[in-house]
Amino acid sequence: LIWSGSEIEATAFITSSTTVTYAVTNSNDYSEILSNNSQATGQTAALTQAASGTFLVGTKRPIQGVKLYISTGNGTASTLTGKEWTGAAWTSLTLTDNTAVGGKTLYQTGTVTWTYSGNGKPRYINGLSLYWYQFTFSAGSSTLYYVTVDSPVQVIRNIWDGVEVGTAKALI
């Protein structure tokens, strides 16, 4: 078994202007920006429902939650929905949204969690084969500066990261 921890770096974070069925639309890749906790100019991701109301988090292992670090909260009444890629379709998740305050999702730094099912499957999106989780918020805007994920204890899975590595040693 392997446990990565409750706050490991997300491998990928991309946005889409529409809900993703097979491909992202007008995507922005914030993976590198959201892998550090800097709030400096150019080191945040501004999400607006109109332009990027859907965001995807990709990881090397199935997860049971994400933690979104928010520098500017959403002041508009809104809800957050989530889905997990299960091999043939996106399956809805029942979320506990700890970023919400007073009916405004993505308002404060917090976790978004769900019950781990073990049903997630890798999928190739934007040049990466990862376990993907899709989130959509219904209204407003928010600015994120850091994202981590919660990976439960699970069996070891080997997922190719896209980098060819030569054999270090072979015994005959």
C-alpha positions as CSV (number, residue, x, y, z in Angstrom):
1,L,0.0,0.0,0.0
2,I,1.0,3.6,-0.5
3,W,-0.1,6.8,1.2
4,S,0.9,10.2,-0.3
5,G,-0.6,12.3,2.4
6,S,-3.5,14.7,2.8
7,E,-1.8,17.7,1.2
8,I,0.3,16.6,-1.7
9,E,0.9,18.8,-4.8
10,A,-1.7,18.4,-7.6
11,T,0.0,17.2,-10.8
12,A,-2.2,19.3,-13.1
13,F,-4.7,22.1,-12.9
14,I,-6.4,23.3,-16.1
15,T,-9.6,25.3,-16.8
16,S,-12.2,25.0,-19.5
17,S,-14.9,27.4,-20.6
18,T,-17.4,24.6,-20.9
19,T,-18.0,21.3,-19.1
20,V,-15.6,18.7,-20.4
21,T,-17.0,15.6,-22.1
22,Y,-13.9,14.6,-24.2
23,A,-11.8,17.7,-24.6
24,V,-11.2,21.0,-22.8
25,T,-12.4,24.2,-24.5
26,N,-10.3,27.5,-24.3
27,S,-8.1,25.9,-21.7
28,N,-5.6,27.6,-19.5
29,D,-2.9,25.4,-17.8
30,Y,-2.2,26.7,-14.2
31,S,-0.4,23.6,-13.1
32,E,3.0,25.3,-12.5
33,I,1.5,28.5,-11.1
34,L,-0.6,26.6,-8.5
35,S,2.2,24.3,-7.4
36,N,3.7,27.0,-5.1
37,N,2.1,29.2,-2.5
38,S,3.2,32.5,-3.9
39,Q,0.6,35.2,-4.2
40,A,2.8,37.5,-6.3
41,T,1.7,39.0,-9.6
42,G,1.4,36.3,-12.2
43,Q,1.4,33.5,-9.6
44,T,-2.4,33.2,-9.2
45,A,-5.2,31.8,-11.2
46,A,-8.3,34.0,-11.7
47,L,-11.3,31.9,-12.2
48,T,-14.6,33.4,-13.5
49,Q,-17.7,31.3,-14.1
50,A,-18.2,32.9,-17.6
51,A,-14.7,32.2,-18.8
52,S,-13.4,29.3,-16.8
53,G,-16.3,28.0,-14.6
54,T,-15.0,24.5,-15.1
55,F,-11.6,23.4,-13.8
56,L,-9.9,20.0,-13.8
57,V,-7.5,18.6,-11.2
58,G,-5.2,15.8,-12.5
59,T,-3.2,13.5,-10.1
60,K,-1.0,10.5,-10.4
61,R,-3.2,8.5,-7.9
62,P,-6.9,8.5,-7.2
63,I,-7.9,11.1,-4.6
64,Q,-10.6,11.9,-2.1
65,G,-10.3,15.7,-1.9
66,V,-8.6,18.9,-3.0
67,K,-7.6,21.9,-0.9
68,L,-8.0,25.2,-2.7
69,Y,-6.1,28.2,-1.3
70,I,-8.0,31.3,-2.2
71,S,-6.7,34.8,-2.1
72,T,-9.8,36.6,-3.4
73,G,-13.1,34.9,-2.5
74,N,-16.2,34.6,-4.6
75,G,-18.8,37.1,-3.4
76,T,-21.6,35.7,-5.5
77,A,-24.1,33.0,-4.4
78,S,-23.0,29.8,-6.1
79,T,-22.6,26.1,-5.9
80,L,-19.8,23.7,-6.7
81,T,-20.3,20.3,-8.4
82,G,-17.7,17.6,-9.1
83,K,-17.1,14.6,-11.2
84,E,-14.5,11.8,-11.5
85,W,-13.4,10.1,-14.7
86,T,-14.3,6.4,-14.2
87,G,-13.2,4.9,-17.6
88,A,-16.2,5.4,-19.8
89,A,-17.8,8.6,-18.4
90,W,-17.7,11.3,-15.8
91,T,-19.4,10.1,-12.6
92,S,-20.8,12.7,-10.2
93,L,-19.3,13.1,-6.8
94,T,-21.1,14.0,-3.6
95,L,-19.0,16.9,-2.4
96,T,-18.4,18.4,1.1
97,D,-17.5,22.0,0.2
98,N,-15.5,23.7,3.0
99,T,-14.7,26.7,0.7
100,A,-18.3,27.8,0.9
101,V,-19.6,30.5,3.3
102,G,-23.2,31.7,3.2
103,G,-24.0,29.9,0.0
104,K,-20.9,31.3,-1.8
105,T,-18.6,28.6,-3.0
106,L,-14.8,29.3,-3.5
107,Y,-15.2,32.0,-0.9
108,Q,-12.4,30.9,1.5
109,T,-9.4,28.6,1.6
110,G,-10.7,25.1,2.4
111,T,-11.1,21.5,1.3
112,V,-13.5,20.0,-1.1
113,T,-13.9,16.3,-0.2
114,W,-15.9,13.2,-1.2
115,T,-16.0,9.6,-0.3
116,Y,-13.2,7.7,-2.0
117,S,-14.6,5.0,-4.3
118,G,-11.6,3.6,-6.0
119,N,-13.4,3.7,-9.3
120,G,-11.2,6.5,-10.9
121,K,-9.4,5.6,-14.1
122,P,-6.6,7.4,-15.9
123,R,-7.5,9.5,-18.9
124,Y,-5.4,11.4,-21.5
125,I,-6.3,15.1,-21.4
126,N,-4.1,18.0,-22.6
127,G,-1.1,15.7,-23.2
128,L,-1.3,14.1,-19.7
129,S,-2.5,10.6,-18.7
130,L,-3.7,11.2,-15.1
131,Y,-6.7,10.6,-12.8
132,W,-8.9,13.6,-13.5
133,Y,-11.5,15.3,-11.4
134,Q,-13.8,18.0,-12.9
135,F,-15.4,20.8,-10.9
136,T,-17.9,23.4,-12.1
137,F,-19.0,26.5,-10.1
138,S,-22.3,28.1,-11.0
139,A,-21.6,31.8,-10.6
140,G,-19.1,34.5,-9.7
141,S,-15.3,34.5,-9.6
142,S,-12.4,33.6,-7.3
143,T,-8.6,33.8,-7.3
144,L,-6.6,30.7,-6.3
145,Y,-2.9,30.7,-5.4
146,Y,-2.2,27.1,-4.4
147,V,-3.8,23.7,-4.8
148,T,-3.1,20.4,-3.0
149,V,-4.8,17.0,-3.0
150,D,-5.7,14.3,-0.5
151,S,-4.8,10.8,-1.5
152,P,-6.0,8.0,0.7
153,V,-4.0,4.8,1.6
154,Q,-4.3,2.6,-1.5
155,V,-2.7,-0.1,-3.6
156,I,0.3,0.9,-5.6
157,R,-0.6,1.9,-9.2
158,N,1.9,2.4,-11.9
159,I,0.9,5.3,-14.2
160,W,3.2,6.3,-17.0
161,D,4.3,10.0,-16.7
162,G,5.1,10.3,-20.4
163,V,8.9,10.4,-19.9
164,E,10.9,7.6,-21.4
165,V,13.5,6.3,-19.0
166,G,16.3,3.9,-20.0
167,T,17.0,0.7,-18.1
168,A,19.3,1.4,-15.1
169,K,20.5,-2.2,-14.8
170,A,19.7,-5.5,-16.3
171,L,20.8,-8.9,-15.1
172,I,20.9,-11.8,-17.6
